[in-house]
Amino acid sequence: MDEELRVLTERLRAESAASGAPGTKAEYDRLVATGDHDELAAVLTEPGHPLWARELAAFRLGVAGDRRAFESLVLLLNHRDPPRCASAAHALARLGDPRTARAAAALATNELRVAYALHPVRLLVELRAPEAVPALITTLRRRLRPHDPYRRVALACVDGLGTLGDERAAPVLNDALAHPALAEAAVRALARIPGQR
């Protein structure tokens, strides 16, 4: 079993058991075991399914490359619960849907949801899509304001821009050098950009 799936199923097993609803264990076992993508897709469209069931169905469809999971995974990518965001990012990276990078860039650059931008930023880096560098530059530039509370997002942008190695990132990474919490990572990132050593 894939490590991400194992972690997800353990978390959702506990979450489903805690609900105490009748029939929950049977529904959980069915969703973990089924190979029927139509059955999983129905969980995403039929009313009345709990969040844990929708997450499990979306994840399984996503890693299988079934694009019916796209909308649900994007919603989970922007969830307030970090483990849900992480599992959605993992599935989206494997989904192969051309809309994924655009959706991740929109989430990463949404100032109203910046508290939840960490996983969209990391997903953009993993995808290496054309949207990645501009979105990370925009997000990082906003994080360089005085007293910005989202240092983890800023650090993910700095690291991601270093990984992507695009020369367009050099100006914002040079600006990040003035921020003690980001300076060391910015030096490393700049060293990975051609012509910035």
C-alpha positions as a Python dict, from the first residue, in 0.01 Angstrom:
ca = {
    (1, 'M'): (0, 0, 0),
    (2, 'D'): (125, 347, -90),
    (3, 'E'): (250, 534, 219),
    (4, 'E'): (25, 834, 152),
    (5, 'L'): (-277, 606, 120),
    (6, 'R'): (-182, 424, 441),
    (7, 'V'): (-158, 752, 636),
    (8, 'L'): (-484, 875, 487),
    (9, 'T'): (-676, 555, 561),
    (10, 'E'): (-552, 543, 921),
    (11, 'R'): (-655, 905, 979),
    (12, 'L'): (-994, 859, 815),
    (13, 'R'): (-1057, 528, 994),
    (14, 'A'): (-1019, 713, 1326),
    (15, 'E'): (-1229, 1006, 1202),
    (16, 'S'): (-1509, 783, 1078),
    (17, 'A'): (-1511, 576, 1400),
    (18, 'A'): (-1530, 893, 1608),
    (19, 'S'): (-1849, 997, 1430),
    (20, 'G'): (-2038, 706, 1587),
    (21, 'A'): (-2295, 705, 1306),
    (22, 'P'): (-2459, 370, 1232),
    (23, 'G'): (-2314, 187, 933),
    (24, 'T'): (-1999, 398, 932),
    (25, 'K'): (-1753, 108, 963),
    (26, 'A'): (-1918, -78, 676),
    (27, 'E'): (-1910, 234, 457),
    (28, 'Y'): (-1546, 297, 543),
    (29, 'D'): (-1449, -65, 465),
    (30, 'R'): (-1642, -54, 135),
    (31, 'L'): (-1472, 268, 19),
    (32, 'V'): (-1126, 138, 107),
    (33, 'A'): (-1180, -195, -69),
    (34, 'T'): (-1377, -106, -383),
    (35, 'G'): (-1213, -93, -721),
    (36, 'D'): (-1525, 57, -880),
    (37, 'H'): (-1450, 416, -982),
    (38, 'D'): (-1818, 486, -1048),
    (39, 'E'): (-1897, 390, -690),
    (40, 'L'): (-1628, 626, -562),
    (41, 'A'): (-1742, 906, -793),
    (42, 'A'): (-2097, 868, -665),
    (43, 'V'): (-1974, 953, -315),
    (44, 'L'): (-1859, 1290, -451),
    (45, 'T'): (-2191, 1375, -615),
    (46, 'E'): (-2458, 1219, -394),
    (47, 'P'): (-2579, 1422, -95),
    (48, 'G'): (-2538, 1299, 260),
    (49, 'H'): (-2186, 1157, 257),
    (50, 'P'): (-1959, 1277, 539),
    (51, 'L'): (-1639, 1468, 469),
    (52, 'W'): (-1416, 1172, 551),
    (53, 'A'): (-1595, 959, 287),
    (54, 'R'): (-1567, 1232, 25),
    (55, 'E'): (-1197, 1275, 100),
    (56, 'L'): (-1129, 903, 75),
    (57, 'A'): (-1319, 873, -254),
    (58, 'A'): (-1153, 1182, -404),
    (59, 'F'): (-806, 1066, -302),
    (60, 'R'): (-852, 717, -446),
    (61, 'L'): (-990, 855, -772),
    (62, 'G'): (-717, 1120, -793),
    (63, 'V'): (-424, 884, -755),
    (64, 'A'): (-591, 657, -1013),
    (65, 'G'): (-600, 946, -1261),
    (66, 'D'): (-981, 978, -1266),
    (67, 'R'): (-1055, 1345, -1334),
    (68, 'R'): (-1396, 1328, -1168),
    (69, 'A'): (-1205, 1390, -845),
    (70, 'F'): (-1066, 1727, -954),
    (71, 'E'): (-1320, 1966, -799),
    (72, 'S'): (-1333, 1780, -468),
    (73, 'L'): (-955, 1764, -445),
    (74, 'V'): (-921, 2138, -513),
    (75, 'L'): (-1169, 2211, -233),
    (76, 'L'): (-970, 1984, 0),
    (77, 'L'): (-644, 2151, -105),
    (78, 'N'): (-779, 2474, 45),
    (79, 'H'): (-917, 2315, 364),
    (80, 'R'): (-837, 2449, 710),
    (81, 'D'): (-710, 2103, 818),
    (82, 'P'): (-346, 2057, 700),
    (83, 'P'): (-363, 1676, 667),
    (84, 'R'): (-657, 1712, 426),
    (85, 'C'): (-458, 1967, 224),
    (86, 'A'): (-156, 1737, 212),
    (87, 'S'): (-354, 1435, 92),
    (88, 'A'): (-532, 1646, -171),
    (89, 'A'): (-199, 1784, -297),
    (90, 'H'): (-60, 1432, -324),
    (91, 'A'): (-361, 1313, -524),
    (92, 'L'): (-370, 1623, -746),
    (93, 'A'): (-3, 1579, -833),
    (94, 'R'): (-88, 1233, -965),
    (95, 'L'): (-421, 1317, -1124),
    (96, 'G'): (-276, 1455, -1448),
    (97, 'D'): (-551, 1714, -1493),
    (98, 'P'): (-433, 2021, -1691),
    (99, 'R'): (-646, 2248, -1467),
    (100, 'T'): (-448, 2159, -1155),
    (101, 'A'): (-166, 2414, -1185),
    (102, 'R'): (-404, 2701, -1256),
    (103, 'A'): (-618, 2606, -954),
    (104, 'A'): (-314, 2572, -727),
    (105, 'A'): (-181, 2910, -844),
    (106, 'A'): (-517, 3073, -771),
    (107, 'L'): (-519, 2926, -419),
    (108, 'A'): (-155, 3016, -351),
    (109, 'T'): (-207, 3380, -449),
    (110, 'N'): (-545, 3432, -277),
    (111, 'E'): (-468, 3674, 6),
    (112, 'L'): (-798, 3594, 176),
    (113, 'R'): (-688, 3229, 213),
    (114, 'V'): (-313, 3276, 260),
    (115, 'A'): (-322, 3083, 588),
    (116, 'Y'): (-394, 2773, 376),
    (117, 'A'): (-148, 2844, 92),
    (118, 'L'): (134, 2614, 208),
    (119, 'H'): (18, 2302, 24),
    (120, 'P'): (-83, 2482, -297),
    (121, 'V'): (267, 2636, -304),
    (122, 'R'): (431, 2297, -258),
    (123, 'L'): (206, 2144, -522),
    (124, 'L'): (305, 2412, -774),
    (125, 'V'): (670, 2330, -717),
    (126, 'E'): (605, 1959, -765),
    (127, 'L'): (410, 2019, -1085),
    (128, 'R'): (675, 2252, -1234),
    (129, 'A'): (400, 2408, -1446),
    (130, 'P'): (434, 2747, -1620),
    (131, 'E'): (209, 2900, -1352),
    (132, 'A'): (443, 2801, -1070),
    (133, 'V'): (714, 3069, -1080),
    (134, 'P'): (483, 3372, -1125),
    (135, 'A'): (251, 3247, -848),
    (136, 'L'): (537, 3184, -605),
    (137, 'I'): (693, 3523, -680),
    (138, 'T'): (359, 3697, -615),
    (139, 'T'): (297, 3505, -294),
    (140, 'L'): (650, 3560, -162),
    (141, 'R'): (648, 3931, -243),
    (142, 'R'): (335, 3972, -30),
    (143, 'R'): (496, 3780, 255),
    (144, 'L'): (788, 4025, 269),
    (145, 'R'): (572, 4290, 436),
    (146, 'P'): (671, 4383, 792),
    (147, 'H'): (527, 4153, 1061),
    (148, 'D'): (370, 3912, 813),
    (149, 'P'): (255, 3607, 1015),
    (150, 'Y'): (282, 3353, 733),
    (151, 'R'): (653, 3268, 749),
    (152, 'R'): (599, 2900, 664),
    (153, 'V'): (432, 3003, 338),
    (154, 'A'): (714, 3248, 266),
    (155, 'L'): (977, 2983, 336),
    (156, 'A'): (799, 2734, 109),
    (157, 'C'): (802, 2996, -168),
    (158, 'V'): (1173, 3064, -121),
    (159, 'D'): (1259, 2694, -121),
    (160, 'G'): (1029, 2631, -416),
    (161, 'L'): (1178, 2911, -622),
    (162, 'G'): (1522, 2768, -555),
    (163, 'T'): (1405, 2424, -665),
    (164, 'L'): (1256, 2567, -984),
    (165, 'G'): (1578, 2763, -1053),
    (166, 'D'): (1412, 3027, -1269),
    (167, 'E'): (1603, 3355, -1312),
    (168, 'R'): (1277, 3555, -1282),
    (169, 'A'): (1285, 3473, -910),
    (170, 'A'): (1619, 3644, -843),
    (171, 'P'): (1481, 3992, -756),
    (172, 'V'): (1230, 3868, -497),
    (173, 'L'): (1484, 3626, -351),
    (174, 'N'): (1732, 3912, -317),
    (175, 'D'): (1460, 4106, -132),
    (176, 'A'): (1408, 3806, 96),
    (177, 'L'): (1772, 3829, 207),
    (178, 'A'): (1673, 4127, 424),
    (179, 'H'): (1439, 3908, 632),
    (180, 'P'): (1626, 3709, 900),
    (181, 'A'): (1377, 3420, 895),
    (182, 'L'): (1423, 3379, 520),
    (183, 'A'): (1781, 3489, 457),
    (184, 'E'): (1955, 3152, 483),
    (185, 'A'): (1699, 2982, 259),
    (186, 'A'): (1717, 3272, 12),
    (187, 'V'): (2096, 3235, -14),
    (188, 'R'): (2052, 2864, -93),
    (189, 'A'): (1776, 2938, -344),
    (190, 'L'): (1980, 3206, -522),
    (191, 'A'): (2273, 2964, -548),
    (192, 'R'): (2049, 2730, -752),
    (193, 'I'): (1960, 2997, -1010),
    (194, 'P'): (2198, 3019, -1304),
    (195, 'G'): (2401, 3339, -1304),
    (196, 'Q'): (2326, 3421, -936),
    (197, 'R'): (2613, 3239, -769),
}
